[in-house]
Amino acid sequence: MPDRTLRVCALYPDLMNIYADRGNLIVLERRCAWRGIGFELDASSLGEPLDGEHHDLYYIGGGQDRDQRLCAEDLLALKADALRRAAAREAIVLGVCGGYQLLGSSYTLDDERIEGVGLLDVETVRVAGPRLIGNVAIEPAGLPGAPAGAVLAGFENHGGRTTLGGAQAALGRVLRGHGNDGSSGQEGARSGNTIGTYLHGPLLPKNVWFADWLIATALGIDIAGLGALADEIESQTHQSALQAAGV
């Protein structure tokens, strides 16, 4: 493989990490290292600029409502244009839970409407009903080069109900669990290489095939070109997550 480096930028890693989703970054780093792929990790938090041209993958995890408000304000004021440029050039933009909501059009909490960056045509509303909590498994759709029959498994815990615009594609179809709103059968959203999902766990340790898909797509190579790894433990972890979800 040619000498390549995966350049990653984590947005608000000090605030948007409520479910240990920093583990996703560790998985990316390890799977690159085991293949001899370089890995660079930068961070952009409150009050800090964002370079929309430099990185191959931009990542936003989940956070509490207070922290999410702060990040939403900062995102719109300082980072939205850069993140839109990154998405326009097909860099990976991945948002998990609160990060997913921030990539959408808005998040309505009580009487407050928190504006999102608008990379995904989704609206989220916090409702008075029960939180959507539990193990979840989905069948992703439209991921070019993804393994046949691939399933994503994880854990969801969100009070918001997310609805997709008419032309907005979901990340996948719910096999078990609640998904975006508990009724539509849809989970997450995807537009080009911008992806939002409610799957925690963290997501990538439970689904290393998806980590590899992100790495390959971000580097602009075929996933088969990454080369196989000895994933016995990772496969057991994935199977355990599927079983926990009842799949």
N, C-alpha and C positions, 0 to 999 in steps of 0.2 A: 504494500500500500504506500502511496506517496506520503511524504512527510506532511501531516495535517494536524491542525490544532482546533479543537472545539472551544470557541470563545463564548462564555456564558455571562449574562448579567442578571443578578438577582435583585428584584425591586423590593425594597422595604424588608429585608430579611430579619431585621431586629423586631419588627412589629407584626408582619404577616407570616407567622410561623406557629399558630396556636395548636396545630395537630402534628407537630414534629415533621412538617413537610420539607424541612431542610434535608431530610433523608433522601429526597428526590435528587438533590444536587450531589450528594455523596455517591449515589448509584451511577449517575452520569460520569462523575470523575473516575470511579473505579473501573467502569467498563471501558472507558477510553484508555486508562493506564494499562489494563491487561492486554490491550491490543496495540500498544505503542503509539496511540494517538495522544497528542498534546492536549492539555486542558488548562484553560485560563478562566478564573472566576473573579468577576468584579461585582461590586454592589453599588446601588444607588438608593439612598434613603431620603428622608425628609430634608428638603432644602438643597439637595444635591442634583447636579445636572445629569442628563441621560444622553448618551451618544447613540443615535438611531442608526448609525452606519457601521459601527465597529463589530458588534456581536452577532453570533450565529443563532443564539437562543436567548430569549428573555423570559424570565420566570417570576410569577407572583403567587405566593401562597395564601393561606387563609388567616383571618384575624378576628378579634372581637369587634363589636360594633363601633366602640369609641375609636379604636385604632384604624378601622376601615374608613371612618369619616375623615380622619386626619390624612390618610393616604389618598383618599379620593380628591380632597382639596389640592394636595400637592401634585397629584398626577395631572390634574387639569391645568394647574398653573405653570408647572415646570417641565412636564415630561410627555404630555399627550402628543404633541407634534412629532417628537422623536420616535415615540412608539408607533405612531401611524406610518412614519417613514420606514421603520423596520418591517412592519407588516406588509407594506406596499412592495418591498423588495423580496418578499417571501422568506424572511427570517422566521424562525419558530417563535411564536408568542404563546406561552402556556400559562393559563390562570387556573388555580384550584380553589374551589369554594368561594371565599371572599374575593380572591383574585379573579375568578370567573365573573362574579357580579360586577367588578370594576371594569372589566373589558366590555360589558354591555352598555346599553343606553342609560339605564338608571336603576337605582335601588331605593324603593320607597319604604321607609321605616316610620311607622305611626303616621304623623302628618308631614314628615320631612322627606323630600325627594333628593336623593344624593345622585348627582350626575356622574355617569361613567364616561369612559373614553370613546365608546361607540364603535369599537372594532367588530363587535358581534351585535346582531340585531335581536337583542333579548332584553326583556324588562323583568325585574324582580321586585316582588312586593312581600314584605313581612306581614303575615296574617296572624290572627289570634288563635288559630287552631294549633294542634300538636306539631312539634318538630318532626321532620322526616329523618328518622334515625335507623340505622341498621346496616347489615352487610348487603352489598349490592353487586350485581354482575350485569354487564351490558355486552351486546354484540355491536362492535363499532362498524361504521359504514363509510365507504369512500376513502379509505386510507390507502393510497397507492403503494403497492409493494408490501403491504402488511401480510403476515402469514395467513394462509387459508384457515378459516374456522377460528381465528383468534378471538379471545374473550378478554375483557378487562374486568377485574374484580377489585373491590375495595370496600370502604366504609363511608357512609354518608351521615351527616349530622347538620341539618340546616333548617332554619325557620322560614326562610324565604321560599316563595313559589316563583319559579322562573318560566316565562312563556316566550316562545320563539316567534319572530316575525314571519310573515307568510312565505318568504323566500329563504329564510334562514334554515340551514341544515343542522340537524342534531349530530352530536358526536356518535350516538348509537342508540340502539333499541334496548329497552330494559328487559332483561331476562328474569331477574329477581330484584326486589327492592322498590324504591319509590321513584328515583330519577328526579327530573326537574321540578315536578309539581305534584307527584303522587297519583296522577290520573292520565296523563297524555301518553305514557309508555315511552317517552323520550328522555334521554340523559345527555347533558352537556350540549355544546354547540361547536361548530367548526366552520370557518370561512378561510379557504386557502390553508395557510400554515398557522393560522391563529386558532387556538383550541381552548375551550373552557370546559371544566368538569367539576362535579361535586365529589369525586372519588378521592378519599383520603386513604391513610393506612400505614405509611404513606403510599402513594400510587405506584411509583416505579419499583420499589423493592418487591412488590407483589406481582408486578407485570414487567419483567425485564425485556420481554419482546418489544414492548412499547418504548422502553428506554432506548433500545437499539434502533427502533424506527425513528425516534426523535434525533438520535445522533446522526444516522445516515441521511435523513432528510435535511438536517441543518448543514451538513457538510456537502450536500449535493451529490451523494453517491447511492448506488443500489444497496439495499440492506444486506443482500447476499455477499457483497464485497467487504463487509466488516469482518467476516470470518466467525466461525462458531467458537463458543467458550464452553468450558466444563461447568454446566449449569445445573448440576444435580440438586444442590440445596435450593437454588432459585426456583427450579421446577417444582420441588416439594412445597415451597412457600406459595407458589401460584395455585397448586392443587388444593392446598389448605384453605386459601382464600375463596376458591370456587366452592368447596364443600361447605364453608361457613355461610355462603350465600345460598346454598341449596341447589347448586348447579352440578 
